[in-house]
Amino acid sequence: MPTIAEILSAELNQKLAHIENVIALLDEGNTVPFIARYRKEHHGAMDDTTLRTLETRLAYLRGLQQRREEVLRSIETQGKLTPELTKAVSAAQTLAEVEDLYRPFKPKRRTRGTVAREKGLEPLAAALFRQDGTAPEALARNYVNPELGVNSIEEALAGASDIIAEDLSDDPAIRKELRSLYHRRGSMACQAADPDTDSVYRLYYDFNTPVSRLLDHQIMAINRGEKEGFLKPAPALPAGVGSAIVCHAALKPRSSSAFVRAAAEDAFDRLIEPSVSREIRAALTERAAAGAIRNFALNLRPLLMQPPVKGFVTMGLDPGYRNGCKVAVVDPTGKVLDTAVVYPTFSERKKQEAIATLSQLMRRHKVRHIAIGNGTASRETEAMTVELLKSFPDAGYAIVSEAGASVYSASELAAEEFPDFDVNLRSAVSIARRLQDPLAELVKIDPKAIGVGQYQHDCPQKELSAALDAVVEDCVNAVGVDLNTASPSLLRRVSGLNGTTAKNIVAYREENGPFTSRAQIKKVPKIGPKAFQQCAGFLRIPESADIFDRTGVHPESYAAAWDLLKYCGYTPKDVPHNLTELDARIEKLGAEKLADACKVGVPTLLDIAKELQKPGRDPRDELPKPVLRKDVLELKDLQKGMILTGTVRNVIDFGAFVDIGVHHDGLVHISQIASRRLNHPSEAVKVGDVVKVMVLDVDEKRHRISLTIKGIPKDA
């Protein structure tokens, strides 16, 4: 039997030594971001996604091993463990296989088969199953016993049939073969609960597709339609195929026992088909949910990693009708400078008053960017903003997703941050900050509320939360955190920190003033040596006198960093301004020789060099900036063939939704994303991408826009 490390090595196509190193590092309590960034020599520079997959599979395989041991112990206590069974359980590759093998030995509720056994009919069932040519009635005659409740030959045979059917139902080989058959030749049939009732599930009212071709979003839609009472789905096999497999397994060669055949058919119809059908539905749902979680995580990463719009005063507008449009002006660091409420939707006079109020705020605070929430009354607010910006040619606006803003504004966290602000004003602040630094603002919100998933509410919430939290953690640590300005919400996502230590850092900062060195972190309550090791490299102190404290160089590598500079001919006064030739000098001297001299691995050496050349660099700065607009389009303005620039807002199984500035995102179907065939849209586009699209069709009545990315001239 291969070890868990050997299995993971084969699955992930990684060296066994690297897999074993990562397992040891995880068992020592190291986090994935720390391992990914600061232990590259140990794992061959695997990325954080691969390490997360390894961590998840490791937990599954260890759980599988634990379940194998539990099952073997249980069977052994029953005195029924054989060498063959031990070998089969030990070789089982999935939990489903282990449970199939354990099924005959599981304590059962009272069934027709157990009742028959209590009546002493098990020997009769065994004799009948031998199929030696003896007439069933002749065998059954000896088992008629009114005292045990067997009053006739017919009752004896019925009981024996129940025992045979139950034994066949528990046969792991039969169940495994049928499951495989469902996936190869089965179909998912779906009917309407009430054909006369219209619903969003009408597409599935008369639906029949091979199980092998079912798409994840179809599975989730069918499940939700069933839950809401609109659909009646059921997986099915070609007629007679399932019972034929059970009969083939039950009947001995050259046997024509009608009795055993009838028992086998009963086993399939009454016991096996309903059970395996449920298992197939559960397996499909598990697959679809895993896909939905993976898709949500895939979308969340680029959303969190959107480039910040730094260095400008920003105005956030939270649109509304009855309660007006809430306004918040924040400085380049996100500090609130001013707030207001205007009513541009009430009347033309009120709209002009709103423009006058906003103009005053724009001039007073030198506002350069306006962030508009995409919720209720967003269209009217955008039209007002376009009119406003005619007087401010240097300013621009962007539509910002409001997803989760209301959740944040009503949260305990928002109340702590803005105790004197109305809930709606908090939303306006959040919208402004989302444009300035999406990551710092979005970490305050439950990732599930951010709204870039597909059927996320139908997924297992524990697994979904774990996957999304991992993405947030990876993004925060990839960017790094300013120790002197970060909120507790941001700090708690740093490797090695949690909610308590994050609050302790802020409390220490407020009591003792800004941190001046990373070493000070050790003075914060509840941050011990292990926590410091895990978090220190991800925390930046831009004001520190020590240049390395401003970078992603880990404190454990400070000595190596100084050695590198020395061997490359630099002095302390050259740092950080005159290191442009560092890469060339490393190449000339030889990276491996320098790494040996500095007592680090080559990957660590190169990472140190990269950090020293761009201290405090933000990986998001290299990405395309958000599209800032000055005019507004409406649905009626769109014409077939029109080419526009848009931003990808969501990527799902069958396409991508793109914001082209008309308040209704257009859909680029998967077939219109690239000239080559895609298995999933995420192979070509991701959330936050700025793309050129062409209008294929506009349905004004249903507010649907069809777009394409293919065939657009490069100079368009």
C-alpha positions in Angstrom: 0.0 0.0 0.0 1.4 3.5 -0.9 1.7 6.0 1.9 -0.3 9.1 2.1 2.7 11.1 1.0 3.2 8.8 -2.0 -0.4 9.2 -3.0 -0.2 13.0 -2.8 3.1 13.0 -4.8 1.4 11.1 -7.6 -1.8 13.2 -7.5 -0.1 16.6 -7.5 2.9 15.5 -9.7 5.4 16.8 -7.0 8.5 15.2 -5.7 8.0 12.9 -2.7 10.5 14.7 -0.6 8.7 18.0 -1.1 5.4 16.5 -0.2 6.9 15.0 3.0 8.4 18.4 3.9 5.1 20.2 3.5 3.2 17.6 5.6 5.8 18.0 8.3 5.6 21.8 8.1 1.8 21.7 8.4 1.9 19.3 11.3 4.3 21.8 13.1 1.5 24.4 12.9 2.9 26.5 10.0 0.3 28.3 7.8 0.0 27.9 4.0 1.0 31.5 3.3 4.1 31.2 5.5 5.1 27.9 3.8 4.4 29.2 0.3 6.5 32.4 0.9 9.3 31.5 3.3 9.9 27.8 2.9 10.3 27.5 -0.9 13.4 25.3 -0.6 11.3 22.8 1.3 8.6 22.4 -1.2 10.1 23.2 -4.6 8.3 26.6 -5.0 4.7 25.2 -5.0 2.2 28.0 -5.2 -0.4 28.6 -2.5 -3.2 27.0 -4.6 -1.2 23.7 -4.9 -0.4 23.9 -1.2 -4.1 24.4 -0.3 -5.0 21.4 -2.4 -2.4 19.4 -0.7 -3.7 20.5 2.7 -7.3 19.5 1.8 -6.4 16.2 0.3 -4.1 15.4 3.3 -7.1 15.9 5.6 -9.3 13.7 3.4 -6.7 10.9 3.1 -6.1 10.9 6.9 -9.8 10.8 7.5 -10.1 7.9 5.1 -7.3 6.0 6.9 -9.0 6.7 10.3 -12.3 5.4 8.9 -10.6 2.2 7.6 -9.2 1.5 11.0 -12.6 2.1 12.7 -14.4 -0.2 10.3 -11.8 -3.0 10.7 -12.1 -2.7 14.5 -15.9 -2.8 14.3 -15.9 -5.9 12.1 -13.2 -7.6 14.3 -15.3 -7.1 17.4 -18.1 -9.0 15.7 -15.7 -11.9 15.0 -16.2 -11.6 11.3 -12.9 -10.1 10.1 -11.1 -12.2 7.4 -7.7 -11.6 5.7 -9.6 -11.0 2.4 -11.8 -8.4 4.0 -8.9 -6.7 5.8 -7.1 -6.5 2.4 -10.1 -5.0 0.7 -10.8 -2.4 3.3 -7.1 -1.4 3.4 -7.1 -1.0 -0.3 -10.3 1.1 -0.6 -9.5 4.4 -2.2 -12.6 6.3 -1.2 -14.9 6.6 1.8 -17.7 5.3 -0.4 -15.8 2.1 -1.0 -15.1 1.7 2.7 -18.8 2.1 3.5 -19.8 -0.4 0.9 -17.5 -3.0 2.4 -18.8 -2.2 5.9 -22.5 -2.2 4.9 -23.1 -5.9 5.5 -21.6 -5.6 9.0 -23.3 -2.4 10.0 -25.9 -2.5 12.8 -29.2 -2.3 10.9 -32.6 -1.1 11.8 -35.3 -3.8 11.8 -36.0 -4.9 8.2 -37.8 -7.6 6.4 -34.5 -9.5 6.1 -33.8 -9.3 9.8 -37.3 -10.4 10.7 -36.8 -13.4 8.4 -33.5 -14.2 10.1 -35.2 -14.1 13.5 -37.6 -16.7 12.2 -34.7 -19.1 11.5 -34.9 -18.8 7.7 -31.3 -17.9 7.0 -30.3 -21.6 6.4 -33.2 -21.9 3.9 -32.0 -18.7 2.1 -28.4 -20.2 1.9 -29.7 -23.5 0.5 -31.9 -21.7 -2.1 -29.0 -19.5 -3.1 -26.8 -22.6 -3.8 -29.1 -23.3 -6.7 -28.4 -27.1 -6.7 -31.6 -27.9 -8.6 -33.8 -28.8 -5.6 -37.3 -27.4 -5.8 -37.7 -24.4 -3.5 -41.0 -25.8 -2.1 -39.2 -29.0 -1.1 -36.5 -27.1 0.8 -39.0 -24.7 2.4 -41.2 -27.5 3.8 -38.8 -28.2 6.6 -38.9 -24.5 7.8 -42.6 -24.2 8.4 -42.8 -23.4 12.1 -45.9 -21.6 13.5 -44.2 -21.1 16.8 -41.6 -18.9 15.0 -44.3 -17.2 12.9 -43.7 -19.2 9.7 -47.2 -20.6 9.0 -46.8 -21.9 5.5 -44.3 -22.8 2.7 -45.2 -19.5 1.0 -44.2 -17.5 4.1 -40.9 -19.4 4.4 -40.0 -18.7 0.8 -41.0 -15.1 1.1 -38.7 -14.7 4.2 -35.8 -16.5 2.4 -36.3 -14.2 -0.6 -36.1 -11.1 1.7 -32.8 -12.4 3.1 -31.3 -13.1 -0.3 -32.5 -9.6 -1.6 -30.9 -7.9 1.5 -27.6 -9.8 1.0 -27.4 -8.9 -2.6 -28.2 -5.3 -1.7 -25.3 -5.3 0.7 -22.8 -6.7 -1.9 -20.1 -4.1 -2.4 -19.1 -5.3 -5.9 -22.7 -5.0 -7.2 -23.1 -1.5 -5.8 -19.8 -0.4 -7.2 -20.7 -1.8 -10.6 -24.1 -0.1 -10.6 -22.6 3.3 -9.5 -20.2 3.0 -12.4 -23.0 2.1 -14.7 -25.1 5.2 -13.7 -22.1 7.4 -14.5 -21.5 5.8 -17.8 -25.0 5.0 -19.1 -27.4 6.6 -16.7 -29.5 9.7 -17.4 -31.0 12.5 -15.2 -34.7 12.7 -16.0 -36.6 15.7 -14.7 -40.3 16.5 -14.8 -42.4 19.5 -13.7 -44.3 19.1 -10.5 -47.0 21.2 -12.1 -46.5 21.8 -15.9 -49.1 24.7 -15.8 -47.1 26.7 -13.3 -44.4 28.9 -14.9 -41.1 29.4 -13.1 -37.4 30.1 -13.7 -37.0 26.3 -13.9 -39.1 25.9 -17.1 -36.0 24.8 -18.9 -36.0 21.6 -16.8 -39.7 20.8 -17.1 -39.0 18.1 -19.6 -35.3 17.4 -19.2 -33.4 14.3 -19.9 -29.6 14.3 -20.1 -26.9 11.6 -19.7 -25.4 11.8 -16.2 -21.9 11.8 -17.9 -22.8 15.1 -19.6 -24.6 16.9 -16.7 -23.0 20.3 -16.0 -22.5 21.5 -12.4 -24.8 24.5 -12.8 -27.6 22.2 -14.1 -27.2 19.9 -11.1 -27.5 22.9 -8.7 -30.5 24.3 -10.6 -32.3 21.0 -10.6 -31.6 20.6 -6.8 -32.9 24.1 -6.1 -36.0 23.5 -8.3 -36.8 20.3 -6.4 -36.3 22.0 -3.1 -38.7 24.8 -4.1 -41.3 22.3 -5.3 -41.1 22.9 -9.0 -39.2 19.9 -10.2 -39.2 16.1 -9.8 -35.8 14.7 -10.8 -34.6 11.1 -10.8 -31.5 9.4 -12.2 -32.4 6.4 -14.3 -30.7 3.5 -16.1 -31.8 2.0 -19.4 -34.7 -0.4 -18.9 -33.7 -3.8 -17.5 -30.0 -3.1 -17.3 -29.7 -2.6 -13.6 -31.7 -5.7 -12.6 -29.7 -7.7 -15.2 -26.5 -6.9 -13.4 -27.9 -8.0 -10.1 -29.3 -11.2 -11.7 -25.9 -11.9 -13.3 -24.2 -11.6 -9.9 -26.8 -13.7 -8.2 -27.4 -16.6 -10.6 -24.8 -19.4 -10.7 -23.4 -20.5 -14.1 -26.0 -22.5 -16.0 -28.6 -21.9 -13.3 -32.1 -21.0 -14.2 -33.5 -20.6 -10.7 -36.7 -18.5 -11.1 -36.7 -18.1 -7.4 -33.2 -16.5 -7.1 -33.9 -14.4 -10.2 -37.1 -13.0 -8.6 -35.2 -12.3 -5.4 -32.5 -10.5 -7.4 -35.0 -8.4 -9.3 -36.7 -7.5 -6.0 -33.3 -6.6 -4.5 -32.7 -4.1 -7.4 -36.2 -2.6 -7.5 -36.9 -2.4 -3.8 -33.5 -1.9 -2.2 -30.6 -1.2 -4.5 -32.0 1.2 -7.1 -33.5 3.7 -4.5 -30.3 3.6 -2.5 -27.8 3.9 -5.3 -30.0 6.5 -7.0 -29.7 8.6 -3.8 -26.0 8.0 -3.7 -25.7 9.2 -7.4 -27.7 12.3 -6.6 -25.5 12.9 -3.5 -22.3 12.4 -5.5 -23.4 14.7 -8.3 -24.4 17.3 -5.7 -21.1 16.9 -4.0 -19.3 17.4 -7.3 -21.4 20.4 -8.3 -21.0 22.0 -4.9 -17.2 21.5 -5.0 -17.3 23.1 -8.5 -19.4 26.0 -7.2 -17.0 26.5 -4.3 -14.0 26.3 -6.5 -15.7 28.8 -8.9 -16.5 31.2 -6.1 -13.0 31.1 -4.8 -11.6 31.6 -8.3 -13.8 34.7 -8.7 -13.1 36.0 -5.2 -9.3 36.1 -5.6 -9.1 38.6 -8.5 -11.9 40.7 -7.0 -9.9 41.0 -3.8 -6.7 41.7 -5.8 -8.2 44.5 -7.8 -5.8 47.4 -8.1 -6.3 50.1 -5.5 -6.9 53.6 -6.7 -4.5 55.3 -4.3 -3.6 58.8 -3.5 -6.8 60.6 -4.2 -9.7 62.0 -2.3 -12.8 59.9 -3.1 -16.5 60.5 -2.8 -18.8 57.5 -2.2 -22.4 57.7 -3.3 -24.9 55.1 -1.9 -28.0 55.6 -4.1 -31.5 55.5 -2.9 -35.0 56.7 -3.5 -37.0 57.4 -0.4 -34.1 58.0 2.0 -32.1 59.9 -0.6 -28.5 59.4 -1.8 -26.0 59.1 1.0 -22.6 60.8 0.5 -19.3 60.3 2.1 -16.0 62.0 1.2 -12.8 60.2 2.4 -9.2 61.2 2.2 -6.5 59.1 0.4 -6.1 56.9 3.6 -9.8 56.3 3.9 -10.4 58.8 6.7 -13.9 60.4 6.5 -13.7 64.1 5.7 -17.4 64.9 5.2 -20.9 63.4 4.8 -24.2 64.5 3.3 -27.5 63.3 2.1 -29.0 64.5 -1.2 -32.3 63.7 -3.0 -31.6 63.7 -6.8 -34.6 61.5 -7.6 -37.3 63.6 -6.0 -37.6 66.3 -8.7 -35.5 68.3 -11.1 -35.2 71.1 -8.5 -33.9 68.6 -5.9 -31.5 67.1 -8.5 -30.0 70.6 -9.1 -29.8 71.1 -5.4 -27.9 67.8 -5.1 -25.5 68.8 -7.8 -24.8 72.1 -6.1 -24.2 70.3 -2.7 -21.9 67.8 -4.3 -20.0 70.5 -6.3 -19.3 72.3 -3.0 -17.9 69.1 -1.5 -15.9 68.4 -4.7 -14.2 71.9 -4.5 -13.8 71.9 -0.7 -12.0 68.6 -0.6 -10.5 68.5 -4.1 -12.4 65.2 -4.9 -10.9 63.4 -7.9 -12.9 60.1 -8.0 -16.5 59.2 -7.4 -17.6 55.7 -6.5 -21.3 54.9 -7.1 -23.0 51.9 -5.6 -24.7 49.7 -8.2 -28.0 49.2 -6.2 -31.4 50.9 -6.1 -31.5 54.3 -7.9 -28.0 53.8 -9.3 -29.1 54.7 -12.8 -30.4 58.1 -11.7 -27.4 58.8 -9.5 -25.1 58.0 -12.4 -27.0 60.4 -14.7 -26.7 63.1 -12.0 -23.0 62.4 -11.6 -22.3 62.8 -15.4 -24.0 66.2 -15.2 -22.0 67.1 -12.1 -18.7 66.1 -13.8 -19.2 68.6 -16.6 -17.8 71.2 -14.2 -14.9 68.9 -13.1 -13.0 67.8 -16.2 -10.2 66.2 -14.1 -12.6 63.9 -12.1 -14.1 60.6 -13.1 -16.5 58.0 -11.6 -16.8 54.2 -11.4 -19.7 51.9 -10.6 -18.8 49.8 -7.5 -20.5 46.6 -6.4 -22.6 47.1 -3.3 -22.6 43.4 -2.5 -22.2 43.0 1.2 -22.1 46.8 1.9 -25.4 46.7 3.8 -24.2 43.6 5.8 -21.1 45.5 6.8 -22.9 48.8 7.6 -25.3 47.0 10.0 -22.5 45.0 11.6 -21.0 45.3 15.0 -17.7 46.1 13.3 -19.1 49.1 11.5 -20.8 50.3 14.7 -17.4 50.2 16.4 -15.7 52.0 13.5 -18.4 54.7 13.0 -20.5 54.9 16.2 -21.9 58.3 15.3 -22.9 57.5 11.7 -26.2 56.4 10.4 -26.2 52.9 8.9 -26.7 54.3 5.4 -23.8 56.7 5.7 -21.5 53.8 6.7 -22.4 52.2 3.4 -21.3 55.3 1.5 -18.0 55.2 3.3 -17.6 51.6 2.4 -18.4 52.2 -1.2 -15.7 55.0 -1.4 -13.1 52.8 0.3 -13.9 49.9 -2.0 -12.6 52.0 -4.9 -9.5 53.1 -3.0 -8.5 49.7 -1.6 -10.8 46.8 -2.4 -8.9 44.3 -0.3 -8.8 46.4 2.9 -12.5 47.1 2.7 -13.8 43.7 1.5 -12.0 41.8 4.3 -14.6 43.3 6.7 -17.4 41.4 5.0 -18.3 37.7 5.1 -16.8 36.5 1.8 -20.1 34.7 1.0 -21.9 38.1 0.9 -19.6 39.5 -1.8 -21.7 38.1 -4.6 -19.3 36.6 -7.1 -20.4 33.0 -6.8 -23.0 30.7 -8.3 -25.5 28.8 -6.1 -23.3 29.5 -3.1 -26.3 29.4 -0.8 -26.9 25.8 -1.9 -23.3 24.7 -1.1 -22.1 23.1 2.2 -21.5 26.3 4.2 -18.6 24.9 6.3 -16.6 23.9 3.2 -17.5 27.2 1.4 -16.4 29.3 4.3 -13.1 27.4 4.7 -12.4 27.8 0.9 -13.2 31.5 0.9 -11.4 32.2 4.1 -8.3 30.6 2.6 -8.5 32.8 -0.5 -8.8 35.9 1.7 -5.9 34.8 3.8 -3.7 34.2 0.7 -4.6 37.5 -0.9 -3.9 39.5 2.3 -0.6 37.9 2.8 0.4 38.2 -0.9 -0.1 42.0 -0.6 1.2 42.5 2.9 -0.2 44.7 5.6 0.9 48.1 7.0 1.2 47.4 10.7 0.5 51.0 11.7 -2.7 51.6 9.7 -4.3 48.2 9.2 -7.7 47.5 10.8 -8.3 44.5 13.1 -10.3 43.0 10.2 -7.3 43.1 7.9 -4.8 42.0 10.6 -6.7 39.0 11.7 -6.3 37.6 8.1 -2.5 37.7 8.4 -0.7 34.4 8.8 -0.3 33.5 12.5 -2.8 36.1 13.8 -6.4 35.8 14.8 -9.2 38.1 16.0 -7.7 38.4 19.5 -4.1 39.1 18.5 -5.3 41.5 15.8 -7.2 43.6 18.4 -4.2 43.4 20.7 -2.0 44.9 18.0 -4.4 47.8 17.5 -4.7 48.3 21.3 -0.9 48.3 21.7 -0.6 50.7 18.8 -3.1 53.1 20.3 -1.5 53.0 23.7 2.2 53.1 22.7 2.1 54.9 19.4 3.1 53.6 15.9 5.4 50.6 15.7 8.9 51.5 14.8 10.2 48.0 14.2 9.0 44.4 13.6 10.7 43.3 16.8 8.2 45.3 18.8 5.4 42.9 17.7 6.8 40.5 20.3 5.7 42.8 23.0 2.0 42.5 22.0 0.1 40.2 24.4 -0.5 36.6 23.1 2.0 36.9 20.2 4.6 34.3 21.1 7.6 33.1 19.1 5.5 30.9 16.7 3.0 33.6 15.9 5.8 36.1 15.4 7.5 33.7 13.0 4.3 33.2 11.0 3.2 36.8 10.8 6.4 39.0 10.8 7.2 38.8 7.1 3.7 39.9 6.1 3.6 43.0 8.2 5.2 46.2 6.9 6.4 49.3 8.7 7.0 51.9 6.0 8.3 54.4 8.6 10.9 52.0 10.1 14.6 53.0 10.2 15.4 49.4 9.2 14.9 49.1 5.4 14.1 45.4 5.8 11.1 46.2 8.0 9.5 48.0 5.0 9.8 44.9 2.8 8.6 41.3 2.6 12.0 40.0 3.7 11.5 37.9 6.8 13.4 38.8 10.0 15.0 35.4 10.0 16.7 36.4 6.6 17.9 39.9 7.6 21.5 38.7 8.1 21.3 36.9 4.7 20.0 40.1 3.1 22.9 42.2 4.5 25.3 39.5 3.3 23.8 39.6 -0.2 24.3 43.3 -0.4 27.8 43.1 0.9 28.9 40.4 -1.6 27.3 42.4 -4.4 29.3 45.4 -3.5 26.7 47.6 -1.8 27.0 49.6 1.4 24.2 50.6 3.8 24.0 54.1 2.3 23.1 52.5 -1.1 19.9 51.0 0.3 17.2 51.2 -0.9 17.8 53.7 -3.7 20.7 52.4 -5.7 20.0 48.7 -6.2 19.0 48.7 -9.9 22.0 46.6 -10.8 21.4 44.0 -8.1 20.0 41.3 -10.5 22.9 41.8 -12.9 25.4 41.5 -10.1 23.7 38.3 -8.8 23.8 36.8 -12.3 27.5 37.7 -12.6 28.5 36.2 -9.3 26.2 33.2 -9.6 23.0 32.8 -7.6 24.0 29.3 -6.2 27.3 30.6 -4.9 25.7 33.6 -3.4 23.0 31.5 -1.8 25.6 29.2 -0.2 27.6 32.2 1.0 24.5 33.8 2.5 23.3 30.4 4.0 19.9 30.4 2.3 18.4 28.6 -0.7 18.4 30.1 -4.2 14.6 30.8 -4.1 14.9 32.7 -0.9 17.9 34.7 -2.2 16.0 35.7 -5.3 13.0 36.7 -3.3 15.2 38.9 -1.0 16.7 40.6 -4.1 13.2 41.2 -5.6 12.0 42.8 -2.3 15.2 45.0 -1.9 14.7 46.4 -5.4 11.1 47.3 -4.8 10.6 47.7 -1.0 7.0 47.7 0.0 5.9 46.8 -3.5 2.2 46.0 -4.0 1.6 43.2 -6.5 -1.8 44.8 -7.4 -0.1 47.9 -8.9 1.0 45.8 -11.9 -2.7 45.0 -12.8 -4.9 47.2 -15.1 -6.7 50.0 -13.2 -10.5 50.1 -12.9 -12.3 51.9 -15.7 -13.3 55.5 -14.7 -16.1 57.0 -16.7 -17.3 60.5 -17.6 -20.5 59.7 -19.5 -23.4 57.3 -19.2 -25.0 54.8 -21.6 -28.6 53.4 -21.4 -29.9 50.1 -22.7 -31.7 51.9 -25.6 -28.3 53.4 -26.7 -26.8 50.0 -27.4 -26.7 48.8 -31.1 -25.8 45.5 -32.5 -22.1 45.6 -33.5 -21.2 48.4 -31.0 -17.7 47.9 -29.5 -17.3 48.8 -25.8 -14.9 48.5 -22.9 -16.2 46.7 -19.9 -15.2 45.1 -16.6 -15.8 41.4 -15.9 -18.0 41.2 -12.8 -18.6 37.5 -12.5 -17.4 34.3 -14.1 -19.7 31.3 -14.0 -19.9 27.9 -15.6 -21.6 29.0 -18.8 -20.0 32.4 -19.4 -19.0 35.8 -17.9 -21.0 38.8 -16.9 -19.4 42.1 -18.1 -20.3 45.6 -16.8 -20.4 47.9 -19.8 -21.9 50.9 -18.0 -25.6 50.4 -18.6 -26.7 49.1 -15.2 -27.4 45.6 -16.6 -24.4 43.4 -17.0 -24.1 41.8 -20.4 -23.5 38.0 -20.8 -20.6 36.7 -22.8 -21.5 33.0 -23.4 -18.6 30.6 -23.0 -18.7 30.0 -26.8 -18.1 33.7 -27.4 -15.1 34.2 -25.1 -12.3 32.7 -27.1 -11.7 31.1 -30.6 -10.5 27.9 -29.0 -12.8 25.5 -27.1 -12.9 26.3 -23.3 -13.7 23.8 -20.6 -14.5 26.7 -18.3 -14.7 30.5 -18.9 -12.1 31.0 -16.1 -9.4 29.7 -18.6 -9.7 32.9 -20.5 -11.2 35.6 -18.2 -11.3 36.5 -14.6 -13.2 38.9 -12.3 -11.8 42.5 -12.7 -10.4 42.0 -16.2 -11.0 45.0 -18.5 -12.1 43.6 -21.8 -13.2 44.9 -25.2 -16.7 43.5 -26.1 -19.0 43.7 -29.1 -22.8 43.8 -28.7 -24.5 40.8 -30.3 -28.1 41.3 -29.2 -30.2 43.5 -26.9 -33.5 42.4 -25.4 -34.8 45.7 -23.8 -37.9 44.0 -22.4 -36.0 41.4 -20.5 -33.0 43.6 -19.8 -30.7 41.1 -21.4 -27.5 41.9 -23.4 -25.5 39.3 -25.4 -21.9 40.2 -25.9 -18.9 38.6 -27.6 -15.1 39.0 -27.1 -14.3 37.1 -30.3 -13.6 38.8 -33.6 -13.0 42.3 -32.3 -10.3 44.2 -34.3 -7.1 44.9 -32.3 -7.3 48.6 -33.1 -11.0 48.9 -32.0 
